[in-house]
Amino acid sequence: QVQLVESGGGLVQPGGSLRLSCAASGIIFSSNAMGWYRQAPGKERELVATITYDDSTYYADSVKGRFTISRDNVKNTVYLQMNSLKAEDTAVYYCNVRTRWGQGTLVTVSS
């Protein structure tokens, strides 16, 4: 059974940083592309970043240059380093593999 568990969300001031983690189980982690999505209040879920099995990455224009996705195939974990956070980054962030989703972790950017 595939399980994705996110952690690392919280309250941060504008300009601050957070690192999200997503621990995966029930899959051959190293063979799968992983993704981070987010859903802000009243908005649809949107793609933030993806990383392939061979470490190719993609970023939404809104986070390019500020966020970094990475993976650790030993720990079966994917990370999202978020720097220079803005109020508009406030959302629930979800980890994704294929059709599976984690429970989400809330990131609130506010002074």
C-alpha positions as CSV (number, residue, x, y, z in Angstrom):
1,Q,0.0,0.0,0.0
2,V,1.4,3.3,-1.1
3,Q,1.7,5.8,1.7
4,L,3.0,9.4,1.5
5,V,3.6,11.4,4.7
6,E,4.3,15.1,4.5
7,S,5.9,17.2,7.3
8,G,7.6,20.5,7.8
9,G,4.8,23.0,7.3
10,G,4.1,25.9,9.6
11,L,3.9,29.6,10.0
12,V,6.7,31.7,8.6
13,Q,7.2,35.4,8.0
14,P,7.4,36.8,4.4
15,G,11.0,36.3,3.2
16,G,11.5,33.3,5.4
17,S,12.2,29.7,4.5
18,L,10.8,26.3,5.2
19,R,11.7,22.8,4.1
20,L,9.0,20.3,3.5
21,S,9.6,16.5,3.5
22,C,7.6,13.7,2.1
23,A,8.4,10.1,3.2
24,A,7.2,7.5,0.9
25,S,6.5,3.8,1.4
26,G,4.9,1.0,-0.5
27,I,6.6,1.9,-3.8
28,I,10.0,1.5,-5.5
29,F,10.9,5.1,-4.7
30,S,14.0,5.4,-6.8
31,S,12.0,4.4,-9.9
32,N,9.3,7.0,-9.6
33,A,8.9,10.6,-10.4
34,M,7.7,12.7,-7.4
35,G,5.8,15.9,-7.2
36,W,4.7,18.7,-4.9
37,Y,1.4,20.4,-5.4
38,R,-0.4,23.1,-3.4
39,Q,-3.9,24.3,-2.9
40,A,-4.6,27.7,-1.6
41,P,-8.0,28.6,0.0
42,G,-10.7,28.9,-2.6
43,K,-8.4,27.9,-5.4
44,E,-7.7,24.7,-7.4
45,R,-4.7,22.5,-6.6
46,E,-1.7,23.4,-8.7
47,L,1.6,21.9,-9.6
48,V,4.6,23.4,-7.8
49,A,7.5,21.2,-8.7
50,T,8.4,17.7,-9.9
51,I,11.5,15.5,-9.9
52,T,12.1,12.5,-12.1
53,Y,13.8,9.2,-11.1
54,D,17.0,10.6,-12.6
55,D,16.7,14.0,-10.9
56,S,15.4,16.1,-13.8
57,T,13.3,18.9,-12.2
58,Y,10.4,21.1,-13.3
59,Y,9.1,24.2,-11.5
60,A,6.0,26.3,-11.8
61,D,6.9,29.9,-12.9
62,S,5.6,31.2,-9.7
63,V,8.2,29.4,-7.6
64,K,11.2,29.2,-10.0
65,G,14.3,30.5,-8.4
66,R,12.9,30.4,-4.9
67,F,11.9,26.7,-4.4
68,T,14.1,23.6,-4.8
69,I,12.9,20.0,-5.1
70,S,15.3,17.2,-4.3
71,R,15.1,13.5,-3.4
72,D,17.0,11.0,-1.2
73,N,16.6,7.5,-2.6
74,V,18.1,6.0,0.5
75,K,15.6,7.6,2.8
76,N,12.7,7.3,0.3
77,T,12.0,11.0,0.9
78,V,11.4,14.0,-1.4
79,Y,12.0,17.5,-0.2
80,L,10.8,21.0,-1.1
81,Q,13.1,23.8,0.1
82,M,11.2,27.0,0.0
83,N,13.0,30.3,0.3
84,S,11.9,33.9,0.0
85,L,8.4,32.9,0.9
86,K,5.6,35.2,0.0
87,A,2.0,35.6,1.3
88,E,0.8,34.0,-1.9
89,D,2.7,30.8,-1.1
90,T,0.2,30.2,1.7
91,A,-1.5,26.8,0.9
92,V,-1.7,23.2,1.8
93,Y,1.2,21.4,0.2
94,Y,0.7,17.9,-1.1
95,C,3.2,15.2,-2.1
96,N,2.3,13.1,-5.1
97,V,3.4,9.9,-6.8
98,R,1.4,8.6,-9.8
99,T,-2.2,8.8,-8.5
100,R,-1.4,8.8,-4.8
101,W,-1.5,11.8,-2.5
102,G,-0.3,12.6,1.0
103,Q,-2.5,14.2,3.6
104,G,-1.0,17.6,3.1
105,T,0.9,20.0,5.2
106,L,-0.2,23.6,5.8
107,V,2.2,26.5,5.0
108,T,1.2,29.9,6.2
109,V,3.2,32.9,5.2
110,S,2.2,35.9,7.3
111,S,3.7,38.7,9.4
